[in-house]
Each structure stands twice: as structure tokens, then as C-alpha cells.
């Protein structure tokens, strides 16, 4: 597994995964292109020294 800080390029897939369940469908607004509110929220979090969004990637070897 690989751990890394999230980037703007990750936000769309994160929102898509959150929106892909019963609860997420009722509160998230996944669409392409992604609404600016998600990117704005990411920018705000990424500049806050007390916040960190981490991505875990599975290094599949199929």
C-alpha cells in the first residue's frame, strides 16, 4: 500500500466513492465536472496546517 497526501486530481474520485452509497447519495452532489464547492473545500483544507487528507493506494500486481 502507498500512503500520500491527496491532490486536486483526487477530489473527483473521492466524492464519487462517497456518493456511491445509500447515505452519500442523499448528501453528495457528484457530477462531471465536479461542482466548484468541492474543490474550494479541498483548497481550504489543504492550506490548514491542522488538516491533512491522505490517500491510500493499493499496489495491485495482477
C-alpha positions, -999 to 999 in steps of 0.1 A, spaced: 0 0 0 11 35 -7 1 65 15 3 100 1 -13 134 5 -44 140 -16 -42 164 -46 -69 182 -65 -68 154 -90 -81 130 -63 -111 150 -53 -135 138 -81 -129 101 -73 -132 107 -35 -166 124 -40 -177 97 -64 -168 70 -38 -186 88 -10 -217 94 -32 -218 57 -41 -237 45 -10 -271 49 4 -263 78 28 -238 95 4 -264 97 -24 -286 118 -2 -259 144 7 -233 145 -21 -236 161 -55 -213 140 -77 -213 152 -113 -189 158 -141 -175 184 -140 -174 184 -102 -191 214 -86 -166 241 -76 -177 238 -39 -157 205 -35 -125 220 -50 -129 251 -29 -133 230 3 -103 210 -7 -82 241 -11 -94 254 22 -85 222 40 -51 218 22 -40 252 34 -50 245 70 -19 232 89 -42 212 112 -58 192 84 -44 165 61 -63 144 36 -44 111 30 -49 87 0 -42 50 4 -34 33 -29 -33 -5 -33 -4 -15 -54 -22 -43 -72 0 -67 -91 -25 -85 -114 
